[in-house]
Structures are given as structure tokens and as C-alpha cells.
Amino acid sequence: MISQDSAPNPTNSNSRPLAAPLLKFSVQFNRKEGITEEAFTTYMNTVQMPRAAPVIKKHGIVKYSLFLSPSPMRAAFGDELVNQLDKPTWKMTGFDAMTSYWVRSPDDLRALLADPEWEEKVTGPEAEWIDMETVVVLAGFETTYVEDGDIVLK
């Protein structure tokens, strides 16, 4: 079972332990076949995120974000990794998007996912847009070391 017990305990520049890091859950997914990137981007930004945000807030999720990865960007940077940066074994992800949830407790995310409103307003409608067969979920901790150009942890 996921818990805060396995969280890293970084220190700040004064060697004082920081507050326990938030758990981060990320969901990588692709749009369904036949849906254009333009339509998908519009749907995610103008329909799905505004519909999801109030339900997410209701469950005390600390932060929620959407990351879109357009295929031209993936192709260009993937080519650059191999041909200009000499990283032939590195692979560019093929996912169209990723959502991330930062929570204090896994129970916050569990409550969100069990909420009938989440199914009704979010996961139900998105099934028409997202290829549910290729979804990948990541779970772990994120520690920031540089923010706004400044070193925040040493």
C-alpha cells in the first residue's frame, strides 16, 4: 500500500529537514484514434480541465496539472536526442498528455477516484477522447532542487 513512509527526507540549505514531500501521481495517456491533436488539445483545455477542477478541489488535492506533448515537438526533440545530443538509447515518450496530482495522503486520491461525481463528470466523458488501453500511471515523490532559476535544495 502506498504511504508517506517511503518518502525521501531532503534538507534545505541550512540542513534542516523539510516538510514531508507530497505524493505525486501522474497519468500518461493518448487520444483515441481518429481524434486530431487540435481537437484533443481544445477538449482538454476548455472542457475537461474546467469540468475536473471543482471535483479535484473538493477532495483536497494540493495541485493538479495538465501536460500536453504535441507530436511535432516529440518528433523534433526525439530526433535531436539521437542525432545531435548523442543519446541513441533515449526514447521520447509517445503519450499525448499527462495529468499529475499532488496529494498529502494517498487517501485523498482514493476519495477522488471513488467519488461518483468524478465518474459522472470526468472519467465517463473522457472515455470518448482517451485511449484507455494505453494509460500508464506513475506514483512517487517529487523534490524540487532549482526553481525560478534559484537552487532551493542543496
C-alpha positions in Angstrom: 0.0 0.0 0.0 1.3 3.5 -0.8 2.1 5.7 2.1 4.3 8.6 3.2 6.7 6.2 5.0 8.9 5.7 1.9 9.2 9.5 1.2 12.7 10.9 0.9 13.6 13.5 3.6 15.6 16.2 1.8 17.1 19.2 3.7 17.2 22.8 2.8 20.4 24.9 2.5 20.5 25.2 6.3 20.5 21.4 6.7 17.1 21.4 8.3 14.7 18.7 7.3 11.9 20.0 5.1 8.2 19.1 5.5 7.3 15.6 4.1 7.2 15.8 0.3 3.8 15.5 -1.3 3.0 12.3 -3.1 2.7 12.7 -6.8 0.6 10.6 -9.1 0.8 11.1 -12.9 -1.3 9.6 -15.6 0.1 9.4 -19.1 -2.5 8.8 -21.9 -3.2 9.0 -25.6 -6.1 10.4 -27.5 -8.4 7.9 -29.2 -7.7 7.1 -32.8 -9.4 9.5 -35.2 -9.3 12.5 -32.8 -7.0 15.2 -34.1 -4.4 16.8 -31.8 -6.0 20.2 -32.3 -9.4 18.8 -31.2 -7.9 16.9 -28.3 -6.0 20.0 -27.0 -9.1 22.1 -27.2 -11.2 19.5 -25.4 -8.6 19.0 -22.6 -8.1 22.8 -22.0 -11.6 24.1 -22.5 -13.9 21.2 -21.5 -12.1 18.5 -19.4 -9.9 20.6 -17.1 -12.7 23.1 -16.2 -15.0 20.2 -15.5 -12.4 18.3 -13.4 -11.0 21.2 -11.3 -14.0 21.6 -9.0 -14.2 17.9 -8.2 -10.4 17.8 -7.6 -10.6 20.8 -5.3 -13.4 19.2 -3.3 -11.1 16.4 -2.3 -8.2 18.5 -1.1 -5.8 17.7 -3.9 -2.9 20.1 -3.4 -2.0 20.6 -7.0 -3.3 19.3 -10.4 -1.7 19.9 -13.7 -2.0 19.0 -17.4 1.0 18.4 -19.6 0.4 18.3 -23.4 3.0 16.7 -25.7 2.3 17.6 -29.3 3.7 15.1 -31.8 5.7 17.7 -33.8 7.6 18.5 -30.6 8.1 14.9 -29.7 9.4 14.1 -33.2 11.7 17.1 -33.3 13.2 16.6 -29.9 13.4 12.9 -30.3 15.4 13.4 -33.4 17.6 15.9 -31.6 18.3 13.5 -28.8 19.6 10.8 -31.1 21.3 12.9 -33.8 22.6 16.0 -32.0 22.9 15.1 -28.4 24.3 11.6 -28.9 21.6 9.8 -26.8 20.7 6.9 -29.1 19.2 4.8 -26.4 16.9 7.5 -25.0 13.3 7.3 -26.2 10.8 10.1 -26.5 7.5 9.2 -24.9 4.7 8.6 -27.3 2.0 9.9 -25.0 -0.2 12.8 -26.0 -0.8 14.1 -22.4 -0.2 13.6 -18.8 -2.1 14.8 -15.7 -0.5 15.0 -12.3 -2.0 15.1 -8.9 0.0 16.1 -5.8 -1.6 14.9 -2.5 -0.7 14.8 1.2 -2.1 11.3 1.5 -3.0 8.6 -1.0 -6.4 8.6 0.7 -7.1 12.0 -0.9 -6.6 10.5 -4.4 -8.6 7.3 -3.4 -11.5 9.5 -2.3 -11.4 11.4 -5.6 -11.4 8.3 -7.7 -14.3 6.8 -5.6 -16.5 9.9 -5.9 -19.5 9.2 -8.2 -19.2 12.9 -9.4 -15.7 12.1 -10.7 -17.0 9.2 -12.8 -20.0 11.3 -14.0 -18.2 14.5 -14.9 -14.6 13.3 -15.7 -13.8 9.7 -16.4 -17.1 8.9 -18.0 -17.0 11.7 -20.6 -13.2 11.4 -21.2 -13.6 7.8 -22.3 -14.8 9.2 -25.7 -11.5 11.1 -26.1 -8.8 8.9 -24.3 -7.5 5.5 -25.3 -8.0 3.7 -22.0 -6.0 0.7 -23.2 -2.7 2.6 -23.2 -2.9 4.6 -19.9 0.2 4.4 -17.7 0.2 5.6 -14.1 3.3 6.8 -12.1 3.4 7.1 -8.4 6.2 8.7 -6.3 7.7 11.8 -4.8 8.9 14.9 -6.4 11.6 17.1 -4.9 12.5 20.5 -6.4 16.1 21.5 -6.4 16.1 24.5 -8.7 13.1 26.8 -9.0 12.8 30.1 -10.8 16.5 29.8 -11.6 17.5 29.5 -7.9 18.8 26.5 -6.1 16.3 25.7 -3.4 17.8 22.5 -2.0 21.5 21.6 -1.7 
